[in-house]
Amino acid sequence: MDRLTTAGLVDDEDFAAQWVQSRHTYSGKGKRALAAELRTKGVSAENAAAALAQIDGDAERSRAAELVAKKLRSENLDDGGIKAARRLVAMLARRGYGQSMAYDVVKNALASENDRRNVG
């Protein structure tokens, strides 16, 4: 195993960085979910923290907003968006986003969507 590591064939730090980038970009996972996935993969806490540091707060919020906007197009807002808000916050929570960020992103998206639907 030491020979593989010295040859650069086994690199947990590189694996963690690529895993985080891929799962955040393509699966829309938040930092909490990514940290849990890295733990199950056996990546050390230091390597996981370094990989998760590449996702800044703005990028995470932006990705959450994209996910909400995509899902919101098919939601029924007849009840003022109460059910939709619950569903969207739960979706973000399952993907590993923090509760306060999820509520904030959903609140902003619902306001924009209500304005869009009322204008059109």
N, C-alpha and C positions, 0 to 999 in steps of 0.2 A: 504494500500500500504506500509506503514511503517513497518508493521509486516512482510510482504513478503521480504522486503529489509533486515530487521534484521535477518530473517531466512536464508538469502543467496539465496533466490529463484529468486530475481531480482537483477542482478549485471551488470550494463551497461559496466563497465570496462572489465569484463570477456567476455561479449558478443562481445564487440568491438575487443578484442584481438583474439578471435576465428574466428570472421568474417573476419578480415584482413588476418589471416593466411590461412584460407580456400580459400578465393577469390583470393589471390595472388598465391597460389600454384596451384589450380585447374583451375581457369579461366584466369590466367595470367594478372590480373589487376595491373596497376601501382598505385603509391601513390595518384595521383590526383583523379583517378576514385574511389579509395577506400575512400578517404576523402569525396567525394560527396555522395557516397552511405551511409556512416555513418551519414552524415548530414540529408539525407532523412529518415533515421531510427530513428532520434531524439536523437542521441548520442551527449553528450556535447563535446565541442571543446577540453577540457582537456583530456577526455577519448579517444577521437579520436586521439589526438596527441600522447598519450602514446601508443596506439595500433599501430600507424603507425611507431613509433620509433623502433619497433622490426624488421622492414625491413631495412636493411642497403643498401647503394648504390651498393655494389658489388652484393648482392642477386638480386636486382632489375635489374641491367644490365645483369646478368646471365640469368634471366628469360626472358628478352627481346630478348636476343641472341637465346635462345631456340625456342621462338615463330617464330623469323625470319628464323632460319634454317629449321624449319618444313615447313613453308610456301614457302620458296625459292626453295625447291625441285621440286615444280610443276610450277614454273615460267619460262617463256620464256625469254631468255637473248639475243635474236638476235639483239636488238637495243643497245647493250652495257649495258643493265640493267637499262636504264633510266626509262622506264615504271614500271618495277619491283620495283625500288627504291622508286618511288612515291607511289606505292601501299603499300609497306611495311612500309614506314614512316607513311602513313595515318592509317594503321592498328594499329600501336603502339600508335599513337595519340588518336585513338578512345578508346584504352584500358587504357589511362591515363598516358602514359609515356611522359616525357619531350621532347621537340623538339630536343635539342642538343644531348641528349642521343640516341634518335631514329635515327638521322642522322649518328651518330658515329657507332652505332651497325649495321645499314644497310650497311654502307660503308665497314666496316670490313667483314661482311658476304658476300657481293657481290664480294669483292676481293678474298676471299677464294674460293667461288663457281666458279668464273671465272678460277682460277688456277686449281681447281679440274676438271672442264669440259675440259680445254685445255690439261691437262696431259693425261687424260683417253681417 
